[in-house]
C-alpha cells in the first residue's frame, strides 16, 4: 500500500513538472516555492507547490510540532 501511495505521488509530481512550461504563472509559483524551501528535496518542493504554493511559510515534522509548539498532529487530518 505504501508503495502505491508513493508511486501515485511521484506520478502526480512528474505530471506537474511536465506541465510547468505551459504556464508562466505556474512556473513562477513553483520558483517562489523553491526559493522558500530551498533546503528540502526536489520532490518535497513539488509536493509543497502542488498542495499550497502561496500559503506555506514553514514546514516541520510532527515531532517538532509536539516538542517545540506543544501540538499533536492528527494523522487523519486533511489539509484545508
Order of alpha helices (4+ residues) and beta strands (2+ residues): alpha-alpha-alpha-alpha
